[in-house]
Each structure stands twice: as structure tokens, then as C-alpha cells.
């Protein structure tokens, strides 16, 4: 019995050593290229994400503002490009008269001076709204953007024109596959060539499936598919296998605080995913609600492997972009001081 246990233990030890060497990142060739930043919602007002419900109003949870940019607006998109974003994430919403605007929320109540389903408004009606009406950092005592962003909700074409040479990742907020058809039609009207511009799409399964039918070569994925790929690879990647879920999704998520669970991370895994045609998106630390988020502190860049050449999801492009590429920093001395104070408050709030 003891001899048998010794043999089993020896075999398991050999297998462990073999798998460790097989997945050793340092034995793989260093990937070519550098990290590429994705500006989530462009440049926007950071907000408290703790205990955040799916339909909670984030405009009433913002931190003390250190800049004037609001998510999904033309100035926000331009600033994202200026601060180093390779790809800019925007949210799409159809209007009642068949147009598409860039707007995150299901209703107008949270951010604007109107109420009701966003999709129930015509384009002309949305253009009359104040996109900054509802933002407050002090529980409603003051509203720093009220009256400053009237007419700022852009059409899809206006958003694209703000960064004509940039790449966009379009977020389907609904599960309606018909929104993929409308988006494709509006992209064509705007003269946007997906094959040339290399734009991407993500969201629920139904619109993602439909957009893949319309653009077979485009990068399109569902969050659920990318999460499943991550879970499956963490289990079977030790054997050099890229799961079918990854090949189907074309995308895998790697959270900043869960890099250690990924076999062969970083170099070996990067090579495997590249060979399989799978894009890697690095996210920030997983929140207490188990929801993936982007990075929003400059020091988090230090946790990104120096050889990583995939996509880094950024929640605070204003702070993180110039931290990675100082040549893009155009802030004044006062703005630097205000940002430093804001980041310190953010850190303290999480301690």
C-alpha cells in the first residue's frame, strides 16, 4: 500500500513539474507590440461603484469633478483619443424615429432634465435635453454640469466624426437583434467601413450573433461568452488547450487580480490565444459584486505584464492614459494637483 502511494505521489509530482514547465511563460517568445488602451465610455466622470445596482443612477454618485467631460459625448470621444486610447467604447441607443444616439441609460431620468424611456424619444427631442442636468457629487446640493451640456447627446455619425481615424467598440445595451441591423445601416450611412476601421461590437448574445452575420470578419463578442472562455481556459489551459468557448467568443477576459489562475500567463497564453484568433482583454480588479471593471488608478499599470500586447480596459482614461504615455499629458499644474487629490480620495475610499 505504501509503495503504491509513493508511486502515485511520484507520478503526480512529475505531472505537476511537467505542466509547470509546459506552461512556463519565460520559455515562450516575447510577444510583439505593446498594450492597447480601451477608453470605456470615452473620458467620463468617475463614480462610486460600491454596492451599485444594475439600474442605479451613476450621475448622482460621481466623485468631485476634476474635468468637464461627460460619457458618450463628442468632447469625451476626442479627449479619449488625445489621452492615448486606441479604441473607444460607446453605448448605442435607437430613437423612436429610427436614428441611433450614443447614450448609456435605459431612461433619461438619471442624467438629463427629462424622464421616460430613452428609446421613446425622437432624435429632435433628445437634442433638446441637457445631458449634464443630473450630475451631482454632494447628494444634490450642487449640480456642476447643469446647463452646460444642452444638445450634447450625439448621433452615431457625430460620435464617429469626432475620431474618424480611431477605432470604436459599440455596446449593445438591449437584447434585441434588430438593433444590430439598425446599427449596420447607420454605420453604412456614415461611411464607416468596419473591415477598414477595425471597429468591434459587444453586448447580449442576440445582437452580437446578428452583427456577426452582417460582418463575419468583425470582432464581436458577448460578455457571457468571454467570461465562459476565461473560466474554461483556467481549467483546461494547463494542457495547452484553447477551449471551444474561446474560439466561439473570440475574446477572453483576464482580471488584474486573477492573472495567476491563467495557465501560461502572460507570454505562453498570449501565443496560444493569438494562434487561435482570440483577443485578450485585461480588466481591473474584480469588485465585491463579482463584476468586472476597468482600471482607474495609474499604479494599476504596474500590475500589467510588460510583455502584454492585448487590450486594457480603462475606466478613468483621464488619469490612466497620460500615466502610461506621458507625452499625451497636457494637464496644467493646477489640474495635476486636483487630479492627485481626487485619486487619493479614491484610494482612501477603498481602504
C-alpha positions as CSV (number, residue, x, y, z in Angstrom):
1,X,0.0,0.0,0.0
2,X,2.8,2.4,0.9
3,X,4.7,1.5,-2.3
4,X,1.6,2.2,-4.3
5,X,1.0,5.6,-2.6
6,X,4.6,6.5,-3.3
7,X,4.3,5.7,-6.9
8,X,1.1,7.7,-7.2
9,X,2.7,10.6,-5.4
10,X,5.8,10.4,-7.6
11,X,3.6,10.4,-10.8
12,X,1.6,13.4,-9.6
13,X,4.8,15.3,-8.8
14,X,6.2,14.5,-12.2
15,X,2.9,15.6,-13.9
16,X,3.0,18.9,-11.8
17,X,6.5,19.6,-12.8
18,X,5.8,18.8,-16.4
19,X,2.7,21.0,-16.6
20,X,4.6,23.8,-14.9
21,X,7.4,23.7,-17.4
22,X,4.9,23.2,-20.3
23,X,3.1,26.4,-19.2
24,X,6.2,28.4,-18.3
25,X,5.8,31.9,-19.6
26,X,9.5,32.6,-19.7
27,X,10.0,29.7,-22.2
28,X,7.7,31.3,-24.7
29,X,8.8,34.0,-27.2
30,X,8.1,37.6,-26.1
31,X,5.0,38.9,-27.8
32,X,5.4,41.7,-30.4
33,X,3.8,45.1,-29.8
34,X,2.5,46.9,-26.7
35,X,-0.6,47.3,-24.7
36,X,-3.6,49.0,-26.3
37,X,-6.0,51.1,-24.2
38,X,-9.8,50.9,-24.5
39,X,-11.4,54.0,-23.2
40,X,-14.7,52.8,-21.6
41,X,-17.3,55.4,-22.4
42,X,-14.6,57.7,-23.6
43,X,-13.5,60.2,-20.8
44,X,-16.2,60.5,-18.2
45,X,-17.0,61.4,-14.6
46,X,-15.7,58.7,-12.2
47,X,-18.3,57.4,-9.8
48,X,-18.6,55.3,-6.7
49,X,-19.1,51.7,-7.9
50,X,-19.6,50.1,-4.5
51,X,-22.9,48.4,-3.9
52,X,-24.0,49.5,-7.3
53,X,-27.3,48.0,-8.7
54,X,-27.9,47.4,-12.3
55,X,-30.3,50.2,-12.7
56,X,-28.9,52.7,-10.1
57,X,-28.2,56.2,-11.3
58,X,-24.5,56.8,-11.5
59,X,-24.8,60.5,-12.2
60,X,-25.7,61.0,-8.5
61,X,-22.7,59.0,-7.4
62,X,-19.9,60.9,-9.1
63,X,-16.6,61.9,-7.4
64,X,-15.8,65.6,-7.1
65,X,-15.2,66.6,-10.7
66,X,-11.7,67.4,-12.0
67,X,-12.6,67.8,-15.6
68,X,-15.7,68.8,-17.7
69,X,-16.1,65.6,-19.9
70,X,-19.2,63.5,-19.9
71,X,-19.5,60.0,-21.2
72,X,-20.6,59.3,-24.7
73,X,-20.3,62.9,-25.9
74,X,-18.2,64.4,-28.7
75,X,-15.7,66.2,-26.4
76,X,-15.3,62.9,-24.4
77,X,-14.5,60.9,-27.5
78,X,-12.0,63.5,-28.7
79,X,-10.3,63.6,-25.3
80,X,-10.1,59.8,-25.2
81,X,-8.1,59.9,-28.4
82,X,-5.9,62.7,-27.2
83,X,-5.0,60.8,-24.0
84,X,-3.9,57.7,-25.8
85,X,-6.9,55.4,-26.4
86,X,-6.6,53.0,-29.3
87,X,-10.2,52.0,-29.1
88,X,-13.1,54.0,-27.6
89,X,-16.2,52.2,-26.1
90,X,-19.6,53.9,-26.7
91,X,-23.1,52.8,-25.9
92,X,-25.8,52.8,-28.6
93,X,-29.5,53.6,-28.2
94,X,-32.1,53.7,-31.0
95,X,-34.6,56.6,-31.1
96,X,-38.3,56.3,-31.8
97,X,-37.8,57.7,-35.3
98,X,-35.1,55.3,-36.4
99,X,-31.9,57.1,-35.5
100,X,-29.1,56.0,-33.2
101,X,-27.6,58.1,-30.5
102,X,-24.8,57.5,-28.0
103,X,-26.3,57.2,-24.6
104,X,-25.9,54.6,-21.8
105,X,-29.1,54.6,-19.8
106,X,-32.4,52.9,-20.4
107,X,-34.2,56.1,-19.3
108,X,-33.5,59.8,-19.5
109,X,-34.2,60.4,-15.8
110,X,-30.8,59.9,-14.3
111,X,-28.6,62.3,-16.4
112,X,-31.0,64.7,-18.2
113,X,-33.8,67.1,-17.5
114,X,-36.4,64.7,-18.9
115,X,-37.9,61.4,-17.9
116,X,-39.0,58.3,-19.7
117,X,-37.6,55.5,-21.8
118,X,-34.7,56.8,-23.9
119,X,-35.9,54.8,-26.9
120,X,-39.3,56.6,-26.7
121,X,-37.8,59.9,-27.7
122,X,-37.2,61.2,-31.2
123,X,-33.8,62.5,-32.1
124,X,-35.1,66.1,-32.1
125,X,-36.4,65.6,-28.6
126,X,-33.1,64.2,-27.3
127,X,-31.2,67.0,-28.9
128,X,-33.1,69.5,-26.7
129,X,-32.1,67.8,-23.4
130,X,-29.4,68.8,-21.0
131,X,-27.0,65.8,-20.9
132,X,-25.4,67.1,-17.7
133,X,-28.5,68.0,-15.7
134,X,-28.5,65.2,-13.1
135,X,-24.8,65.0,-12.1
136,X,-24.0,65.7,-8.5
137,X,-21.1,64.9,-6.2
138,X,-22.7,66.1,-3.0
139,X,-26.1,64.4,-2.8
140,X,-27.9,67.0,-4.8
141,X,-26.6,70.2,-3.1
142,X,-24.9,71.3,-6.3
143,X,-25.1,70.2,-9.9
144,X,-21.8,71.3,-11.6
145,X,-22.7,70.4,-15.2
146,X,-26.3,71.6,-15.2
147,X,-27.0,73.8,-18.2
148,X,-23.6,73.2,-19.8
149,X,-24.4,70.2,-22.0
150,X,-27.7,71.1,-23.7
151,X,-27.9,69.3,-27.0
152,X,-24.8,67.2,-26.2
153,X,-26.3,63.7,-26.8
154,X,-24.7,62.9,-30.1
155,X,-25.9,60.8,-33.0
156,X,-23.8,57.8,-34.0
157,X,-22.5,59.7,-37.0
158,X,-21.4,62.7,-34.8
159,X,-19.6,60.4,-32.4
160,X,-17.7,58.7,-35.2
161,X,-16.8,62.0,-36.8
162,X,-15.2,63.0,-33.5
163,X,-12.5,60.4,-34.0
164,X,-12.5,59.4,-37.7
165,X,-9.2,57.6,-37.6
166,X,-9.9,55.9,-34.2
167,X,-11.4,52.6,-33.5
168,X,-14.7,52.1,-31.7
169,X,-16.3,49.3,-29.8
170,X,-20.0,49.6,-29.9
171,X,-22.0,48.3,-26.9
172,X,-25.5,46.9,-27.5
173,X,-27.5,47.7,-24.4
174,X,-30.5,45.6,-25.3
175,X,-31.1,42.0,-26.3
176,X,-32.9,43.0,-29.5
177,X,-31.2,41.6,-32.5
178,X,-32.9,44.2,-34.7
179,X,-30.6,46.9,-33.2
180,X,-27.7,45.2,-35.0
181,X,-29.4,45.8,-38.3
182,X,-30.1,49.4,-37.4
183,X,-26.6,50.0,-36.3
184,X,-25.2,48.4,-39.5
185,X,-27.4,50.6,-41.6
186,X,-26.4,53.8,-39.8
187,X,-22.7,52.8,-40.0
188,X,-23.1,52.5,-43.7
189,X,-24.8,55.9,-43.9
190,X,-21.9,57.4,-42.0
191,X,-19.4,55.8,-44.5
192,X,-17.9,53.7,-41.8
193,X,-16.1,50.6,-43.2
194,X,-15.8,48.0,-40.4
195,X,-13.2,46.0,-42.4
196,X,-11.0,49.0,-42.7
197,X,-11.6,50.8,-39.4
198,X,-11.5,47.5,-37.4
199,X,-14.3,48.5,-35.1
200,X,-15.7,46.0,-32.6
201,X,-19.0,45.1,-31.1
202,X,-20.2,43.5,-27.8
203,X,-23.3,43.0,-25.7
204,X,-26.0,40.4,-25.4
205,X,-26.0,37.2,-27.4
206,X,-28.8,38.0,-29.9
207,X,-27.5,41.3,-31.3
208,X,-23.9,40.0,-31.3
209,X,-25.0,36.9,-33.3
210,X,-26.7,39.2,-35.8
211,X,-23.9,41.6,-36.2
212,X,-21.6,38.7,-36.8
213,X,-23.9,37.6,-39.6
214,X,-23.7,41.2,-41.1
215,X,-19.9,41.5,-40.5
216,X,-18.5,37.9,-40.4
217,X,-14.9,39.1,-40.0
218,X,-15.5,41.7,-37.3
219,X,-14.6,41.3,-33.7
220,X,-17.9,40.8,-31.9
221,X,-18.5,39.1,-28.6
222,X,-20.9,38.7,-25.7
223,X,-19.8,39.4,-22.1
224,X,-21.1,35.9,-21.1
225,X,-19.1,34.3,-23.9
226,X,-15.9,36.0,-22.9
227,X,-16.5,35.1,-19.2
228,X,-17.1,31.5,-20.1
229,X,-13.9,31.4,-22.1
230,X,-12.0,32.7,-19.1
231,X,-13.4,30.0,-16.8
232,X,-12.9,27.2,-19.3
233,X,-9.3,28.2,-20.1
234,X,-8.4,28.4,-16.4
235,X,-9.4,24.8,-16.1
236,X,-8.0,23.1,-19.3
237,X,-5.4,25.6,-20.4
238,X,-2.8,23.7,-18.3
239,X,-2.8,21.1,-21.0
240,X,-2.2,23.6,-23.8
241,X,-5.9,23.5,-24.9
242,X,-7.7,26.6,-26.1
243,X,-11.4,25.7,-25.3
244,X,-14.1,25.8,-27.9
245,X,-15.8,28.5,-25.9
246,X,-12.8,30.8,-26.5
247,X,-12.8,30.1,-30.3
248,X,-16.5,30.8,-30.4
249,X,-16.3,34.0,-28.4
250,X,-13.0,35.2,-29.9
251,X,-12.4,37.0,-26.6
252,X,-11.1,36.2,-23.2
253,X,-11.1,38.3,-20.0
254,X,-8.2,38.4,-17.6
255,X,-8.8,40.3,-14.4
256,X,-5.9,42.2,-12.9
257,X,-6.2,40.3,-9.6
258,X,-6.8,36.9,-11.2
259,X,-3.8,36.7,-13.6
260,X,-2.4,33.9,-11.5
261,X,-5.2,31.5,-12.5
262,X,-4.4,31.7,-16.2
263,X,-2.1,28.9,-17.4
264,X,1.0,30.2,-19.2
265,X,0.3,33.8,-18.3
266,X,1.4,36.0,-19.9
267,X,3.7,35.0,-22.8
268,X,2.6,31.4,-23.3
269,X,-1.1,32.2,-23.1
270,X,-0.7,35.2,-25.4
271,X,0.8,33.0,-28.0
272,X,-1.9,30.4,-27.7
273,X,-4.7,32.9,-28.0
274,X,-3.0,34.6,-30.9
275,X,-2.7,31.3,-32.7
276,X,-6.4,30.6,-32.0
277,X,-7.6,34.1,-33.1
278,X,-8.7,35.1,-29.6
279,X,-8.4,38.7,-28.4
280,X,-7.3,39.2,-24.8
281,X,-8.9,42.0,-22.7
282,X,-7.3,42.8,-19.3
283,X,-9.8,44.2,-16.8
284,X,-9.3,45.9,-13.5
285,X,-9.7,44.1,-10.1
286,X,-13.0,42.2,-9.7
287,X,-15.4,44.1,-7.4
288,X,-17.1,42.9,-4.3
289,X,-20.2,42.2,-6.5
290,X,-18.0,39.9,-8.8
291,X,-18.5,42.4,-11.6
292,X,-15.5,43.1,-13.9
293,X,-14.4,46.7,-14.2
294,X,-11.7,48.7,-15.9
295,X,-8.6,50.1,-14.3
296,X,-8.9,53.6,-12.8
297,X,-5.6,54.2,-10.9
298,X,-2.2,54.9,-12.5
299,X,-0.4,52.5,-10.2
300,X,-2.5,49.6,-11.5
301,X,-0.5,49.8,-14.7
302,X,2.4,48.3,-12.7
303,X,0.4,45.1,-12.4
304,X,0.1,44.7,-16.2
305,X,2.9,42.5,-17.6
306,X,5.4,44.4,-19.6
307,X,5.0,42.0,-22.5
308,X,1.2,42.2,-22.6
309,X,0.2,43.3,-26.1
310,X,-3.6,43.0,-25.9
311,X,-6.4,45.3,-24.8
312,X,-6.5,47.0,-21.4
313,X,-10.0,48.2,-20.4
314,X,-9.7,51.6,-18.8
315,X,-12.4,53.2,-16.6
316,X,-10.5,56.5,-16.0
317,X,-8.8,57.4,-19.2
318,X,-8.2,61.0,-18.0
319,X,-5.9,59.6,-15.3
320,X,-4.5,56.4,-16.7
321,X,-3.8,57.3,-20.4
322,X,-1.2,60.0,-19.7
323,X,0.3,57.9,-16.9
324,X,1.1,55.2,-19.4
325,X,2.2,57.7,-22.1
326,X,3.4,61.0,-20.6
327,X,3.7,62.6,-24.0
328,X,-0.1,62.7,-24.1
329,X,-0.3,64.7,-20.8
330,X,-1.5,68.3,-21.5
331,X,-2.8,69.0,-18.0
332,X,-1.8,72.2,-16.2
333,X,-0.1,72.3,-12.9
334,X,-3.4,73.0,-11.2
335,X,-5.2,70.2,-13.0
336,X,-2.4,67.8,-11.9
337,X,-2.8,68.8,-8.3
338,X,-6.6,68.4,-8.5
339,X,-6.3,65.0,-10.1
340,X,-3.7,63.9,-7.5
341,X,-6.1,64.9,-4.7
342,X,-9.0,63.1,-6.4
343,X,-7.1,59.9,-6.9
344,X,-6.0,59.9,-3.2
345,X,-9.6,60.3,-2.1
346,X,-10.5,57.3,-4.4
347,X,-7.8,55.2,-2.8
348,X,-8.9,56.1,0.7
349,X,-12.5,55.3,-0.1
350,X,-11.4,51.7,-1.0
351,X,-9.2,51.1,2.1
